[in-house]
Amino acid sequence: METEKSNGMGAVIGAIIIIIILAAGAWYFIGNRVEKIEIQKQANKVLDVSTGSSTEVVDIQADLDNLDLNSLNQ
């Protein structure tokens, strides 16, 4: 009996399918990682509090009076 030799197209197609699956998984993983980083950036946003550099009691009291405490709760 003679057996037919295959031309290797099955192996090539299988390799292409595996590469596509790996690329899709990497895309999904990178997308989730970028989203987590963006959420962390939003959570760790530094508040811009402008205060004076004076050590006078009157200036310190004025800075405390002008401080928006509601922005600290976010």
C-alpha positions as CSV (number, residue, x, y, z in Angstrom):
1,M,0.0,0.0,0.0
2,E,1.1,3.5,-0.8
3,T,0.5,6.3,1.6
4,E,0.1,9.8,0.3
5,K,2.5,12.4,1.6
6,S,0.8,15.5,2.9
7,N,2.2,18.9,2.0
8,G,2.2,20.2,5.6
9,M,-0.6,22.6,5.2
10,G,-2.3,21.3,8.4
11,A,0.8,22.2,10.5
12,V,0.9,25.7,9.0
13,I,-2.8,26.3,9.6
14,G,-2.5,25.0,13.1
15,A,0.5,27.3,13.8
16,I,-1.4,30.3,12.5
17,I,-4.4,29.5,14.7
18,I,-2.1,29.2,17.7
19,I,-0.5,32.6,16.9
20,I,-3.9,34.2,16.6
21,I,-5.0,32.8,19.9
22,L,-1.8,34.0,21.6
23,A,-2.1,37.5,20.1
24,A,-5.8,37.7,21.2
25,G,-4.8,36.7,24.8
26,A,-2.0,39.2,24.9
27,W,-4.3,41.9,23.6
28,Y,-6.8,41.0,26.4
29,F,-4.2,41.0,29.1
30,I,-2.6,44.3,28.0
31,G,-6.0,45.9,27.8
32,N,-6.9,44.8,31.4
33,R,-3.5,46.0,32.7
34,V,-3.9,49.4,31.1
35,E,-7.3,49.8,32.6
36,K,-6.1,48.9,36.1
37,I,-3.2,51.4,35.7
38,E,-5.7,54.1,34.7
39,I,-7.9,53.3,37.7
40,Q,-4.9,53.5,40.0
41,K,-3.9,56.9,38.5
42,Q,-7.4,58.2,39.2
43,A,-7.4,56.9,42.8
44,N,-3.9,58.3,43.5
45,K,-4.6,61.7,42.0
46,V,-2.7,64.3,43.9
47,L,-4.7,67.2,45.2
48,D,-3.5,70.6,44.2
49,V,-3.6,72.5,47.4
50,S,-2.0,75.9,47.2
51,T,-0.9,77.2,50.5
52,G,1.5,80.0,51.3
53,S,4.9,79.6,52.7
54,S,4.5,82.1,55.5
55,T,5.0,81.1,59.1
56,E,2.8,83.9,60.4
57,V,-0.2,82.7,62.4
58,V,-2.6,85.0,60.4
59,D,-1.4,83.6,57.1
60,I,-1.7,80.0,58.3
61,Q,-5.2,80.7,59.5
62,A,-6.1,82.2,56.2
63,D,-4.7,79.1,54.4
64,L,-6.8,76.8,56.6
65,D,-9.9,78.9,56.1
66,N,-9.5,78.7,52.3
67,L,-8.9,74.9,52.3
68,D,-11.7,73.0,50.6
69,L,-12.2,69.9,52.8
70,N,-14.7,68.4,50.4
71,S,-12.0,67.8,47.9
72,L,-10.1,65.6,50.4
73,N,-13.0,63.1,50.5
74,Q,-12.8,62.2,46.9
